[in-house]
Structures are given as C-alpha cells and as structure tokens.
Amino acid sequence: MAHILAVDDDRDLCDLLRTALERDGHTVTVLHSGAEVTERHCAWADCILLDVMMPGEDGFATCRRVRALADCPILFLTARTAEADVLRGLGLGGDDYLAKPFRLAELRARVQAHLRRQSRVPSHRIRRGGVTFDLQAGEACCGETPLHLTRGEYALCEYLALHAGRTFSKEQLYEAAFGFDGTADTSAVTEHIKNIRAKLRACGLQPIETVWGIGYRWKNE
C-alpha cells in the first residue's frame, strides 16, 4: 500500500511500529537517527513518522532539513507535549503530533487518515476569496503566486473554502481535514491556521475569520 519511514532511536518501539503497520499492508523502513534520513528516503516515502528527542540531529532539525525534499505527511511521535513544542513542530512543516505513550490503534488510524487525504483525487478547480484551489493537485495559489501550503495547511484551507460562510470548531476542522476524531489536538489546528493566514496576508488576502468562542470560517464572497 504505502511506504512508511519511521525514525526513532527507541528500537523496541520501532519494532512495534513496523509490525503494526506491516499488518496494514504497508512497507516500513526504520532508521534510528535523524541524520540517517537522506534525499533518497524522502523521494519514496509516503509518510514519515519522526521522533523528536534523538541524539545528534533531533526530530525538529530533521523536519526542517527534509521538509523541502519530502512532499508527504510528517507525523511527530514524541513525549514532548508542551504546547510550545507542538507549535514548533507544526511550524517547521509537520502535519500532525502524536504524544507518547500512544495506542497503536490511534497511530494506525492517523496514518491511514493522512494517506487517504494524500491520495484523494478530485477533478476540478474552485476559486474562493481570491484563492484558486487545484483540487486534483492539492495546491492553492493567489493569481500566479503559489501559496506553498503544507498538506495539513492545505487540507484545512480547502475545507474552509469549500464551506464558505459556515463556522467550524477546531475539533470539527481536525476531523474533517485529517479524518480522525479520537484525541484531536486543537493547538495543531491553531498553528496551521496561523501559518495559512500568514501566507494569505503575504498576498494581501484575509479570507479566514475567527468566530470567538466557536472556531473559524471562510468569508462568504
């Protein structure tokens, strides 16, 4: 089905990850340090599972280095669950954040959700609030200027735009964008929205509104 790259210095955990994901039909490659991740790995990986606290190059540094090389979901698996760490990881281009210890069933569900999102192939373009969405390519642009959204950012942006005028809570957005409603981390949605807004502002656009006490909505045109 998919090629999964798991990077963690905990060898026992890597064995568990390999066993669980191979049962789902995936091919799993395991590395035990961030420094081992090469451009070749990034070229074939459909999803990267990345620990944060590793000796030498940590997960944040690895994410920063490979994000430009890997056009696939990056999920952090880590015991560092402080909000500042979550926001930092997502700000570096991570798509999701799963706190250790986690249930293997939850990990498998999140991996499947991101892979489904990655493989979805709609067939048309839409334009909302000055932004053109290529639903087939999973890309957005302002005029001729690409927005360079991560997969997580694009998923949220597209969902809001497709439902312009409707208000969604952070939990609803997480479930809609990533297809998993177990323990949605609302701080992840907050960070993605912040990054989306910054990229839209650079184009002179501000289509996403905060509805205080509820969530967010895309302005009706």
C-alpha positions as CSV (number, residue, x, y, z in Angstrom):
1,M,0.0,0.0,0.0
2,A,2.3,2.8,1.2
3,H,5.9,3.3,2.1
4,I,6.3,4.4,5.7
5,L,9.6,5.8,7.1
6,A,9.9,5.5,10.9
7,V,12.7,7.4,12.6
8,D,13.2,6.8,16.3
9,D,16.1,5.8,18.5
10,D,13.9,3.5,20.5
11,R,14.5,0.2,18.8
12,D,11.7,-1.6,20.7
13,L,9.2,1.0,19.6
14,C,10.4,0.8,16.0
15,D,9.8,-3.0,16.1
16,L,6.2,-2.4,17.3
17,L,5.6,0.3,14.6
18,R,6.9,-2.0,11.9
19,T,4.8,-4.9,13.0
20,A,1.6,-2.9,13.3
21,L,2.0,-1.0,10.0
22,E,3.1,-4.0,8.0
23,R,-0.1,-5.8,9.2
24,D,-2.0,-3.0,7.4
25,G,-0.1,-3.8,4.2
26,H,2.5,-1.0,4.3
27,T,6.2,-1.3,3.7
28,V,8.1,0.1,6.7
29,T,11.7,1.3,6.7
30,V,13.2,2.0,10.1
31,L,16.0,4.5,10.9
32,H,17.4,5.2,14.4
33,S,18.6,8.8,14.0
34,G,17.5,11.9,12.1
35,A,20.9,12.2,10.5
36,E,20.3,8.9,8.6
37,V,17.4,10.4,6.6
38,T,18.6,11.1,3.1
39,E,17.1,12.6,0.0
40,R,16.5,9.1,-1.3
41,H,14.3,8.2,1.7
42,C,12.3,11.4,1.1
43,A,11.8,10.6,-2.6
44,W,9.9,7.3,-1.9
45,A,8.3,7.9,1.5
46,D,4.5,8.2,1.5
47,C,4.5,9.1,5.2
48,I,7.3,9.9,7.8
49,L,7.0,9.1,11.5
50,L,9.5,11.2,13.3
51,D,10.6,11.2,17.0
52,V,11.7,14.5,18.4
53,M,14.2,13.6,21.2
54,M,17.0,11.7,19.4
55,P,20.8,12.0,19.9
56,G,22.6,14.2,17.4
57,E,20.1,15.7,14.9
58,D,16.8,15.8,16.7
59,G,13.4,15.5,15.1
60,F,12.8,19.2,14.7
61,A,16.1,19.7,12.9
62,T,15.4,16.7,10.7
63,C,11.9,18.0,9.8
64,R,13.4,21.4,8.9
65,R,16.0,19.7,6.7
66,V,13.7,17.3,4.9
67,R,10.5,19.3,4.5
68,A,11.7,20.8,1.2
69,L,12.6,17.3,0.0
70,A,9.6,15.3,1.2
71,D,6.1,16.0,-0.2
72,C,4.4,13.7,2.2
73,P,2.8,13.9,5.7
74,I,5.2,14.1,8.6
75,L,3.9,12.9,12.0
76,F,5.8,13.7,15.1
77,L,5.8,10.9,17.7
78,T,7.2,12.3,21.0
79,A,6.9,12.7,24.7
80,R,7.5,16.4,24.4
81,T,3.9,17.5,24.5
82,A,4.2,21.1,25.8
83,E,2.2,23.5,23.6
84,A,5.4,25.3,22.6
85,D,6.9,22.0,21.2
86,V,3.7,21.2,19.3
87,L,3.6,24.6,17.7
88,R,7.3,24.4,16.9
89,G,6.9,21.1,15.2
90,L,3.9,22.2,13.1
91,G,5.6,25.5,12.3
92,L,8.5,23.6,10.8
93,G,6.2,21.8,8.4
94,G,5.0,18.8,10.4
95,D,1.4,17.7,9.7
96,D,0.4,16.0,13.0
97,Y,1.7,15.4,16.5
98,L,1.1,12.2,18.5
99,A,2.0,12.1,22.2
100,K,3.9,9.2,23.7
101,P,2.8,6.9,25.0
102,F,0.2,6.3,22.4
103,R,-2.1,3.5,21.4
104,L,-1.1,1.6,18.2
105,A,-4.7,1.7,17.1
106,E,-4.6,5.5,17.2
107,L,-1.3,5.7,15.3
108,R,-2.6,3.4,12.6
109,A,-5.8,5.5,12.3
110,R,-3.9,8.7,11.9
111,V,-1.5,7.2,9.4
112,Q,-4.5,5.9,7.4
113,A,-6.2,9.3,7.6
114,H,-3.2,11.2,6.3
115,L,-2.6,8.6,3.5
116,R,-6.3,8.9,2.5
117,R,-6.0,12.6,2.3
118,Q,-2.9,12.4,0.3
119,S,-4.4,10.0,-2.3
120,R,-7.7,11.8,-2.7
121,V,-8.1,12.9,-6.4
122,P,-11.0,15.3,-7.0
123,S,-11.4,16.6,-10.5
124,H,-11.8,20.3,-10.7
125,R,-10.7,23.8,-9.6
126,I,-12.5,26.3,-7.4
127,R,-11.9,29.9,-6.6
128,R,-12.8,31.4,-3.2
129,G,-11.8,34.7,-1.7
130,G,-9.1,35.4,-4.3
131,V,-7.5,31.9,-3.8
132,T,-7.6,29.3,-6.6
133,F,-7.6,25.7,-5.4
134,D,-6.5,22.9,-7.7
135,L,-8.4,20.0,-6.0
136,Q,-6.7,17.4,-8.1
137,A,-3.1,18.6,-7.3
138,G,-3.9,19.6,-3.8
139,E,-2.4,23.1,-4.4
140,A,-3.5,26.7,-3.9
141,C,-2.4,29.9,-5.4
142,C,-3.2,33.6,-5.4
143,G,-3.2,34.6,-9.0
144,E,0.0,33.2,-10.3
145,T,1.7,33.0,-6.9
146,P,1.7,29.6,-5.2
147,L,0.9,29.6,-1.5
148,H,3.2,26.7,-0.7
149,L,0.9,25.2,1.9
150,T,1.9,22.0,3.7
151,R,-0.5,19.1,3.4
152,G,-2.1,19.9,6.7
153,E,-2.5,23.6,5.9
154,Y,-3.9,22.8,2.5
155,A,-6.4,20.3,3.9
156,L,-7.8,22.9,6.4
157,C,-7.7,25.8,3.9
158,E,-9.6,23.8,1.3
159,Y,-12.2,22.5,3.7
160,L,-13.0,26.0,5.0
161,A,-13.1,27.4,1.4
162,L,-15.4,24.7,0.2
163,H,-17.8,25.5,3.0
164,A,-17.5,29.3,2.9
165,G,-19.8,31.1,5.4
166,R,-20.0,28.1,7.8
167,T,-18.3,28.2,11.2
168,F,-16.4,25.2,12.4
169,S,-14.9,24.4,15.7
170,K,-11.2,23.3,15.9
171,E,-12.3,19.8,16.7
172,Q,-14.6,19.7,13.6
173,L,-11.8,21.1,11.4
174,Y,-9.3,18.5,12.7
175,E,-11.7,15.6,12.0
176,A,-12.7,17.0,8.6
177,A,-9.2,17.7,7.4
178,F,-7.5,14.6,8.7
179,G,-10.3,12.1,9.1
180,F,-9.6,11.2,12.7
181,D,-11.6,12.3,15.7
182,G,-10.0,10.5,18.6
183,T,-8.0,13.0,20.5
184,A,-7.8,16.0,18.2
185,D,-5.1,18.4,19.3
186,T,-6.7,21.8,18.9
187,S,-3.4,23.6,19.2
188,A,-2.4,21.8,15.9
189,V,-5.4,23.5,14.2
190,T,-4.5,26.8,15.7
191,E,-0.9,26.7,14.4
192,H,-2.0,25.6,11.0
193,I,-4.5,28.4,10.7
194,K,-1.8,30.9,11.9
195,N,0.5,29.7,9.1
196,I,-2.2,29.8,6.5
197,R,-3.1,33.4,7.4
198,A,0.5,34.5,7.2
199,K,0.8,33.1,3.7
200,L,-2.5,34.6,2.6
201,R,-1.6,38.0,4.1
202,A,1.5,38.0,2.0
203,C,-0.8,38.0,-1.0
204,G,-3.0,40.7,0.5
205,L,-5.8,38.3,1.4
206,Q,-7.6,37.7,4.7
207,P,-10.5,35.4,4.0
208,I,-10.4,33.4,7.3
209,E,-12.3,34.9,10.2
210,T,-12.2,33.9,13.8
211,V,-15.6,33.4,15.4
212,W,-14.7,33.9,19.1
213,G,-15.7,31.1,21.4
214,I,-16.6,28.8,18.4
215,G,-13.9,28.5,15.8
216,Y,-13.2,29.7,12.2
217,R,-14.9,30.3,8.9
218,W,-14.1,31.4,5.4
219,K,-15.8,34.6,4.5
220,N,-18.7,34.5,2.0
221,E,-17.9,36.3,-1.2
